[in-house]
Structure formats: structure tokens, C-alpha cells
Amino acid sequence: MQNKLPLYLLLSILLLIVLAAVSLYMGVYTFEKESFTALLKGVISNDNNISDSDRFVMMDLRLPRISMAILIGSALAVSGTCLQGMFKNPLATPDLIGITSGASLFAAITIVLGSAIKPYLPEVVQFSLLSIMAFVGALLTMILVYRISTSNGKTNVIVMLLSGVAITALGFAITGFLIYISKEEQLRDLTFWNLGSLAGVTWTKNAILLVIIAISYLFLINKGKALNAMMLGERDAQHLGIPVERIKKQIVLLTALMVGTSVAFAGTIGFVGLIVPYILRLIFKSNYHIILPMSAVLGSVLLLTADTISRTIAAPSEVPIGILTAFMGAPIFIVILIRNRKSM
């Protein structure tokens, strides 16, 4: 089965490309040029036959939004897969153990209170303050949950989940207080983060996401065999020559970086890191050598599908994408709980 990984990846990427092309034409606005090839060629070559409205909708609205859905979906799915492999449990996802909540909380604090300190910061830091704070929130939460739930190299799943519940509740309480004292413009931003949306996309944000994900994948995407060994136990993995502690630190840091940046740009989008690995485990068992790279593509497929539905199901209005992913993920979460209740 491992020898067929390139074939599986190729088929998944082709599915993603087809879905992206379909998504480009889904929406209230209808392009004047019906041919995708003619439209894309005309926009790239700056053809005068392409209307300004076609060019704007394609280059400034739909293409950057499709790109962000692909990047964030991939990042969240890979983060969930890595955490599940590290904790050796299918419930260890960024949103269920409080990482997404921690990132959202620090983003909310920045939205409401950041204006007081921004004038004293360098211009570069001002521009990226929200992303930095979301990353700090995700990282601190990840470290806290890991320290609370792990003892003598073993992770207590119940403690891990309860830690996530406690952190999420605390984040909700503080965010509620921030909503209470926020101004009208800040309140709109807070609502955006809590529900999740890709509407605030820009090419600059996509470029930042691409760099962060590329760096993270450089260290994480080839860790499938190491995660397989760690499923046997950390001592056994060390005997096999796996640098367990170094891999764990990389997973903690890089998943926090990806989740924090995703939350900073798109708000709270839950359950992607739960749904994708679960479906892949049904097909490929617990072989992370296949699951990890496949999750990078299928996470994009899932979030792009959800985003396309979110902006077309109630057109011209838009359903927050976090609501759709929660509808998809909650039943799967319940199924996992039922299947694993005897071992928890």
C-alpha cells in the first residue's frame, strides 16, 4: 500500500484541482467569459476583452479565497494528524484540546486592547501583531495541555480533553468580557473570529501562510514513519533510532505556528483536524506514512468544499464556515467517543 502513495496523492491533487475550478464559478456573480481557459488567459495577459468586473472577481475575490481555503485546510489537517500521532489518540486535535481557543483568545485580546500599544511598536510588528499574538496563544496552550496531561512520558487522554475543555471555557469567558467592553468595530471583528470566515482574504495573507506552511511541512510532512514508531511507545521508538523528544518539540512548535496563523487570518475553524485523519484511518488504518501526506491534500479538499457551500447555500449572504465544519465534525467526534469509550 505504501508503494501506491504517489498514486493516491496524484488522484487527490487532481480532485482538488477540479474542485478549485468548480469553486471558481460558484457564486452570485457570473463571469462574462464562460470558458475557464479563456478567462484565466485573458486575466493573466491583461487582455482588454476581459471586463474589469471579471478581472476583479477572479483575481481579488475568488482565486485568493480558494488559495486560502487550500492552505488553511491543509495546515489544520496536518496539525491534527501530527497531534494525534504524538498523543497516540484520535481526539487530540487543535480545537478539541484548546489550541484553537487559545489562539482565538489572544487574537481577541489584540483586537480589543492592541490599539493602545500599537503606536509604540515598529511598523512591521504593527502589521503582524495579530498573527504573532495568535501564534503565542496557540503555543502557550499547546505547552500547557502537554505539561498537564503528560506524566512520565505517558499522556492521560481524559486529562488532555478536560484541559482542553477548561481552556476553552476560560477563553470563552475572557472573550465574552472583551465583547462586553468592545466598541462597534471591534465587536464585528470579534464576531468574525468566533464564527470563522475566509472573507478577509488578501494575496499578502496567502503569501505569509504559504511561507509558514512550507517551512512547517519541511520538518513535519516526512514524519510519518517516526509517528508509526511512536505509536509502539516512546521507548521502543528511541530503540529504533527515532529522536522522539526532538520530533515532539517540532510538532508542538510548528502546529502552534500553523494553527495560530490560520486563526489570525480566518478565525475559528474547528474539526478539520478531526475529520480528515479519521476518514484516512478508516481507509489506511494507522499508517501515518500515508495518512500524513494525504491529510495535507484532503484537508484542502474538505475546507474548500465547506467554503464553497458557505458562500453559495444562502447567496447572496454567507454562512460562517466554522458553523459548517462544526456540523460536519460533531457527529464524527461522537462516533470516535463511542468507539473508544472502553479504552479511555
N, C-alpha and C positions, 0 to 999 in steps of 0.2 A: 504493500500500500504506500510506503514511503517513497518508492520509486515513481509513483504516479503524482507526487506533489506538484511538479511543474505543470502537468495537465490540469489538475484541479485549479491551480492558480490562474492558468490561462483562461479556462472556462468562466471562472469567477470575474476576471477582469473584463472579458467580453460582455458578460451580463451587466456589469457596472457601466460600461460604455453605452450599451443600448439603453439602459435606464436613464443615463445622463442626457442622451439625445431626446428621449421621450419627455423627460422633465423640462427640457428647454422650451418645448412647445406647449406645455401645460400651463394654463393660467388664463386670466381675464383678457389680456392683450393678445391679439392675433397678428402675427408678422405679415407684412405685405408680400414678401417673397416666401413662397411655400416650400421651396427646395432648401434643405438644410445646407447642402454643399454650396449653393449659390449665395445664400445668406452669409455663411461663415467666410467664404472667399471675398465677398464684397466688403464686409466689415474690416477684415484684415488688410485688404488692399486699398481701403479708403475710397471705394467706388462711389461716385456721385449718384448712381442709380439706387443706392441704399438710402432710405429715408433716415432722417435724424432720430425719429422715434424708434425705428427698428434697431438702429445702432445703440441708442441709449439703453433700451430694454435688454438687449443681448449682452452688451459689454459692461454695463454698470449695475444691472439688477440680477438677471438670471444666471449668467456664467459665474460671477463671483459667488453667488449664493450656492450654486451647485458645487463649486470648488470647496466652499467652507463645509458643506454637508459631508463631502467625501473625506476631508481632512479630520474633522471633529469626530465623525462616526468611526473612522479608523483608529484614532487616538484613544477614544473611550473603550472600544472593544479590546484593543491590545492591552490597555491598562487593567481592565477587568480580568483578562486571561492571565496576565503576569501575577496579579494579586492572588488569584485562585490557585495558581501553581505554587506560589510562595507559602500561602497559608494552608495549602492542601485541602481546600474546601470550596464548593461551588457557590457559596453565599458571600464570599469575600470580593465584593465589587465596590468601586469608589463611592457610589451613592448609599449603599446599604451599611457600610461601616463608617460613614460620616465624613469622608474626604470631600465629597461634593458640597456638603453642608458647610464644612469649614472654609472652603474656598468662597462659597457664596456669602458667608458671614463677613469675611474680610473685604470682599468686594462691596458689600452693603455699607460697611464702616467707611470705606474710601469714598463712596458716592455721597454720603451724608456729611461726613466730617472732613473729608480730604481737602475741600475748598479752603479751609483755614490754614493748611500748611503748604499748599501748592505754591504760593508766591515765593516761599523761601527755598524751594528746590530748584535744581538745574532744569533747563527746558527739556532735556532728554528724559529725565526722571519724571517730570510732569506728564509727558506724553504716555509713558508706560507704567505710571503709578498703579493703575487699576490691575494690570496684568501681574505686576510684581507682588502686590498685596494678595491677590487671589492665589498665586503660587505659594506665598508664605503661609496662608491659611491652610492650603491643601497639605503642605509639607509638615506643618506642626501637628495637624490632625492625624496624618499617617503615622508619624513617630509616636504620638500619644497612644493611639489604638494599638500599635505594635508592642509598645512597652507594657501596657496594661494587660493585654491578652496573652503575652508570651512569657513563659517561665521555664527555665532550664532547657531552652531550645524547643519547647513544645507550645503550640498555640491552642488555647481553650476557645473553641468556636462560640460557645454560649457567652463567654465574657466579651469576645470580639463583637458579637452582634449587639449585646447590651451596651457596650461602649459606644457603638455607632448610634444606637437609639438615644443615649444620654447626650451625646454631642449634637445630634440633630435637634433634640428638644431644646438644648441650650441655645443653639444657633437660631432656632425659630423664635425663642423668647427675646433675644437681643435684637433680631431683625424686626420683630414686632414693635419694640420700643423705638427703634430707628424710624420705622414707618410713622409712629405717633408724633415724633418731633421733626419729621422731614417737611420740606417745602413741596409745592406742587410739582415742580420739575423733577426733584429728587424722587418723589413718590412714583412718577411714571417710570423712572429708571429702575427703581426697586421692584416694581411690578414686572418689568421686563426680565430681570434676573431670576425672580422666583418662578416664573412660568416657562422661561426658555424660548428663544426665538433666534432665527438666523437673519432677521430683517435688518440688523445693523451692520451688515457685512460691507467690507471695502477690500480692495485689492491689497492695501497695505497690511490689513489684519491677516489676510490669506498668506502673504509673504512671510510674516512673523510665525504663523502657525506651521508653515512648510519647513522653515529652518529648524524650529523646535522639534517637530516630529521626525525630521530627517536625522538630527543628532541623536534623539532618543532611540530610534529604530536601529541606528548604527550599533548600539550596545544591547538592545533588547530582542530584536527580531530573530536572532540566531541562538537564543537561549532555550529553545525547545528541548534539546537533549538533556541540558542541565536540569530543567524543570522535571523532566521524566525521572531523572536520577534522584532528585529531591523528594519525589513522591514516595520513594522507598524509605525515606528517613534521612535526616541531615548527616548522621554519622556514616551511613552507607554511601551517601553521595561523596563525602570527603574521602573515603577509602578509594573511590573510583577516580579521584583526582579533580573533583569539582570544587572550585573556590566558592563555597557556599556563602560565607559572610560577605564577600565582595559582590556577589550576584544579588544578594538581598539588599545591600545598600544601593546598588544601581537601580533596582526595581522601586525601592522607596522614593528615591530622589526623582527619577525620571517619570514615574507615574504621577507624582505630585506636580511636576512641571507641566505635563501634558493636560492633566485634569484642571489645574489652576488656570492655565491659558485658555482652555476651552470654556470654562465658566466665565472668565473675564470677557470673552468675546460673544458668547451665546447664551449665558445664563445657565440655569439648572436644567440639564437634560439627563434624566435618570434611566436606568435599566438597560442601556445599550450594552454595558459591560457584563450584564447578566444573561441577556437573551442570546447573544451571538455565541459565546463559549458553550452554553447549554445545548444549542442546536448542533454545534460542531461535535460535542461529546457524544450525542446520540448517534452520529454518523461514524466518527473516528475513535470512539472510546475515549481514553485519557491520554492519547498520544500528542503531547504538546509540540513535538517536532512538526506535526501537520497543523494542529489547531492554532498555534501562534501566528504563523504567516497567513493562514486562511482567514483568521479573525480580522486582520488588517484590511482585507478586501471586503468581507461580508459585513463588517461594521459600517463601512461606507455605503454598501447596498441598503442596509436597514435604515440608516438615518436619512439617506437621500429619498427613499420611498416614503418615510414618515413626513419629511419636509414637503414633498410634492403633494401629498394628501392634505397637509395642514394648510396650504395656500390655495387649494382648489375645492375642498369639500364644502366650504361655506363662502365661496367667492361672491363679492369682492372682499369680504372680511377674511381674516386669517386666524385659524385655531392655533394657539401656542403649541409648539412642537413637544414641549415637556409633558403636556397632557396626553398626547398620542402615545409617546413612548411609555408612559405610566400605564395606560390601558393595555398596551402590548405586554409589558413586563410583569405586572402584578399577578396574572394567572400563572405565568411560568414560575414566579417566586413561590407561590402556594404549592405548585406541583413539586418543586425541589424540596420544600419543607416536609411534605407528606412522604416523599421517597426516602428522605434522610432522617426522619424523626427517631428511628431506633438507634442510629449511630451518634446522635447529638447529645 
